[in-house]
């Protein structure tokens, strides 16, 4: 298999399992299909909210490599889309966009971590859900610290 960018691999897999649907159901996601890059991914669950309210998402799973970007284990933590005041918030700042318009979203940027290192990243956010409602978001990340 020829090497591909993490983001390309995830989008190709997302397209494969969604077939003709706008987005795939999360039940069709098989982590083993992307197991070699799963440590660079995060999985969020999307909580139902009142219409017009900012989406609330929970860190459901955080890959071991991504976990090193945070100073604490984020698994189980809830955030509101657009929340900016936690370590690594830049990584998920556009999660509300992918929930509002369920299609792959690519992002890149940088932030300074608590070790005073500049972290430059590239990410891909992929929505999963049913009946036009996003229930899960998978984010794949590649980054470097400087």
Secondary structure, 3 states (H helix, E strand, C coil): CCCCCHHHHHHHHHHHHHCCCCCCCHHHCCHHHHCCCHHHEEEEEEECCCCCCCCEEEEEEECHHHHCCCCCCCCCCEEECCCCCCCCHHHHCCHHHHHHCCCCEEEEEEEECCCCCEEEEEEEEEEEEECCEEEEEEEEEEEEEC
